[in-house]
């Protein structure tokens, strides 16, 4: 996969490092692909399942250790690219409801039903009927409004979900802007700036009160919204 992408992405599961953002929200780092976990009364919502099953199993284990009394109830998928969706079958196997953009449903449904015979994974070992919910023009709210899931489009991927955490005034995205990824004074690839300019326009149309941004890449603690403004100047 990484050869096909001409991208030096490590496929090692890596270390799982939880970075607390508040009492109920953890950024999940330890590699170059991050996830996020939000603990609600009914259970834990995880955002993104990067790379492959091994990484997702490590994340599931870390989340269970952090909140041993709360099951993982939902997995929110930012978009279908494999470095963000590759571990989704592990979350289906534990019965988590899978939330994705409307346009990604057919692809993910195929992923969930494909046979895994050469290297059987947890879903192949314990077939489970996946629960899927899609987000279209209307946003999805979880936890009495603590989480809002919005669908936007992008030159990077036509279907994207961004996740707003109300208690932190924080927005999670994947690939559209990565806080802390480009060191100060360095020139980013031009297409990154294109993605980020479009991202700003899309999220401003949502009329959310955003103070902080967290990316699926970059520093796991995220950064202030102002960092996006400075990046696209």
C-alpha positions as CSV (number, residue, x, y, z in Angstrom):
1,X,0.0,0.0,0.0
2,X,2.7,2.5,0.9
3,X,4.7,1.7,-2.2
4,X,1.6,2.3,-4.3
5,X,1.1,5.7,-2.6
6,X,4.8,6.5,-3.0
7,X,4.6,7.6,0.7
8,X,7.1,6.5,3.4
9,X,4.3,5.5,5.9
10,X,5.3,3.0,8.5
11,X,2.9,0.1,8.8
12,X,4.1,-0.8,12.3
13,X,1.3,-0.7,14.9
14,X,3.5,1.6,17.0
15,X,3.1,2.7,20.5
16,X,-0.3,4.0,21.7
17,X,0.1,7.2,23.7
18,X,-2.9,8.8,25.3
19,X,-2.7,12.6,25.5
20,X,-5.4,14.0,27.8
21,X,-7.2,17.1,26.4
22,X,-9.6,17.2,29.3
23,X,-11.1,14.7,31.8
24,X,-13.2,13.0,29.2
25,X,-11.3,13.4,25.9
26,X,-8.0,11.8,24.9
27,X,-5.9,12.3,21.8
28,X,-4.4,9.0,20.7
29,X,-0.9,9.4,19.4
30,X,2.2,7.3,19.4
31,X,2.8,7.3,15.6
32,X,2.2,9.6,12.7
33,X,-1.6,8.7,12.5
34,X,-3.7,9.9,15.4
35,X,-7.2,9.0,16.7
36,X,-9.3,10.6,19.4
37,X,-11.5,9.1,22.1
38,X,-14.4,10.9,23.9
39,X,-16.0,9.3,26.9
40,X,-19.8,9.8,27.2
41,X,-22.2,8.5,29.8
42,X,-23.1,5.5,27.7
43,X,-19.6,4.7,26.4
44,X,-16.6,5.8,24.5
45,X,-16.6,7.2,20.9
46,X,-13.4,6.7,18.9
47,X,-12.6,8.8,15.9
48,X,-10.6,7.1,13.1
49,X,-9.1,3.6,12.7
50,X,-5.8,4.2,10.9
51,X,-3.6,1.8,9.0
52,X,-4.7,-1.7,9.9
53,X,-6.2,-4.1,12.4
54,X,-3.0,-4.3,14.6
55,X,-3.2,-0.5,15.2
56,X,-6.9,-0.6,16.0
57,X,-6.5,-3.5,18.4
58,X,-3.8,-1.6,20.2
59,X,-6.1,1.5,20.4
60,X,-9.1,-0.6,21.6
61,X,-6.9,-2.1,24.3
62,X,-5.6,1.4,25.4
63,X,-9.1,2.9,25.5
64,X,-10.4,-0.1,27.6
65,X,-7.6,0.4,30.1
66,X,-8.4,4.2,30.3
67,X,-12.1,3.7,30.8
68,X,-12.6,0.0,32.0
69,X,-16.2,0.6,32.9
70,X,-17.2,2.0,29.4
71,X,-17.6,0.0,26.2
72,X,-16.6,1.5,22.8
73,X,-20.0,2.3,21.4
74,X,-19.1,4.2,18.2
75,X,-16.3,4.5,15.6
76,X,-16.4,7.7,13.6
77,X,-14.5,7.4,10.2
78,X,-13.1,10.7,8.9
79,X,-12.8,9.4,5.3
80,X,-12.2,6.2,3.4
81,X,-8.5,6.4,2.6
82,X,-6.8,3.3,4.0
83,X,-4.4,5.0,6.3
84,X,-7.4,6.3,8.2
85,X,-9.9,3.4,7.6
86,X,-7.7,0.3,7.5
87,X,-8.6,-0.9,11.0
88,X,-12.3,-0.4,10.8
89,X,-13.1,-4.2,10.8
90,X,-11.7,-4.5,14.3
91,X,-14.2,-2.0,15.6
92,X,-17.0,-3.8,13.7
93,X,-15.9,-7.0,15.4
94,X,-16.5,-5.5,18.9
95,X,-20.0,-4.3,17.9
96,X,-19.2,-0.6,17.7
97,X,-21.6,1.4,15.5
98,X,-19.7,2.7,12.5
99,X,-20.4,6.3,11.5
100,X,-19.2,7.5,8.1
101,X,-20.0,10.0,5.4
102,X,-23.0,9.0,3.2
103,X,-20.8,8.6,0.1
104,X,-18.4,6.2,1.8
105,X,-21.0,3.7,2.8
106,X,-20.8,1.4,-0.2
107,X,-17.0,1.2,-0.1
108,X,-16.9,0.5,3.6
109,X,-19.7,-2.1,3.3
110,X,-17.6,-4.0,0.8
111,X,-14.6,-3.8,3.1
112,X,-16.6,-5.3,5.9
113,X,-17.9,-8.2,3.8
114,X,-14.7,-9.2,2.0
115,X,-13.2,-12.6,3.0
116,X,-9.9,-12.6,5.0
117,X,-8.6,-16.1,4.4
118,X,-4.8,-15.6,4.1
119,X,-4.5,-13.6,7.3
120,X,-7.9,-13.9,9.2
121,X,-8.7,-10.9,11.3
122,X,-11.0,-10.6,14.3
123,X,-14.1,-10.0,12.2
124,X,-13.3,-13.1,10.1
125,X,-12.8,-15.1,13.3
126,X,-16.1,-13.8,14.8
127,X,-18.5,-12.7,12.1
128,X,-20.6,-9.8,13.4
129,X,-23.3,-8.0,11.5
130,X,-21.9,-4.4,11.3
131,X,-24.0,-1.5,12.4
132,X,-23.6,1.5,10.1
133,X,-24.9,5.0,10.4
134,X,-24.2,7.7,7.7
135,X,-24.0,11.4,7.9
136,X,-25.3,13.5,5.1
137,X,-26.5,17.1,4.8
138,X,-27.8,17.0,8.4
139,X,-25.1,16.8,11.2
140,X,-25.2,14.0,13.8
141,X,-25.2,14.7,17.5
142,X,-24.0,12.4,20.2
143,X,-23.9,12.7,24.0
144,X,-26.6,15.4,24.2
145,X,-24.6,17.7,21.9
146,X,-21.1,17.1,23.3
147,X,-20.2,15.6,19.9
148,X,-21.3,16.9,16.6
149,X,-20.3,15.1,13.4
150,X,-20.5,17.2,10.2
151,X,-19.9,16.1,6.6
152,X,-17.8,18.4,4.3
153,X,-16.2,18.0,0.9
154,X,-12.6,18.7,0.0
155,X,-10.2,18.5,-2.9
156,X,-8.4,15.8,-0.8
157,X,-11.5,13.6,-0.6
158,X,-15.0,14.3,-1.7
159,X,-16.5,12.8,1.5
160,X,-15.1,13.8,4.9
161,X,-16.4,13.9,8.4
162,X,-15.2,16.4,10.9
163,X,-15.9,16.0,14.6
164,X,-16.6,18.9,17.0
165,X,-16.2,18.4,20.8
166,X,-18.3,21.1,22.5
167,X,-16.6,21.1,25.9
168,X,-13.2,21.9,24.3
169,X,-14.5,23.9,21.4
170,X,-12.3,21.6,19.4
171,X,-12.6,20.3,15.8
172,X,-10.9,17.0,14.7
173,X,-10.1,16.5,11.0
174,X,-7.9,14.2,9.0
175,X,-5.5,15.4,6.3
176,X,-7.1,18.8,5.7
177,X,-5.0,20.7,8.3
178,X,-2.4,19.1,10.5
179,X,-1.4,21.3,13.5
180,X,2.3,21.3,14.2
181,X,3.2,19.1,11.2
182,X,5.1,21.8,9.3
183,X,7.9,23.4,11.3
184,X,8.0,27.2,11.6
185,X,9.6,28.7,8.5
186,X,9.4,25.6,6.3
187,X,7.5,25.7,3.1
188,X,4.6,23.1,3.0
189,X,3.7,21.3,-0.2
190,X,1.4,23.6,-2.2
191,X,-1.5,21.1,-2.3
192,X,-1.5,21.1,1.6
193,X,-2.2,24.8,1.5
194,X,-5.0,24.2,-1.0
195,X,-6.6,21.7,1.2
196,X,-6.3,23.9,4.3
197,X,-7.7,27.0,2.5
198,X,-10.7,25.0,1.4
199,X,-11.0,23.4,4.9
200,X,-11.2,26.9,6.5
201,X,-14.0,27.9,4.1
202,X,-15.9,24.7,4.7
203,X,-15.8,24.8,8.5
204,X,-16.6,28.5,8.8
205,X,-19.8,27.7,6.9
206,X,-20.7,25.4,9.8
207,X,-20.9,28.3,12.3
208,X,-19.2,26.4,15.1
209,X,-17.4,28.1,17.9
210,X,-13.9,26.7,17.3
211,X,-10.9,27.5,19.4
212,X,-8.7,24.5,18.8
213,X,-8.0,22.0,16.1
214,X,-6.8,18.4,16.3
215,X,-5.5,16.6,13.3
216,X,-5.1,12.9,12.4
217,X,-1.4,14.0,11.7
218,X,0.8,16.6,13.3
219,X,1.2,17.0,17.1
220,X,-1.1,14.9,19.2
221,X,-2.2,17.8,21.4
222,X,-3.4,19.8,18.5
223,X,-3.2,23.5,18.3
224,X,-5.2,26.8,18.3
225,X,-7.5,27.7,15.5
226,X,-5.2,30.7,14.7
227,X,-2.5,28.2,13.5
228,X,-4.8,27.4,10.5
229,X,-5.2,31.1,9.7
230,X,-1.4,31.6,9.9
231,X,-0.8,28.5,7.7
232,X,-2.9,29.6,4.8
233,X,-1.6,33.2,4.6
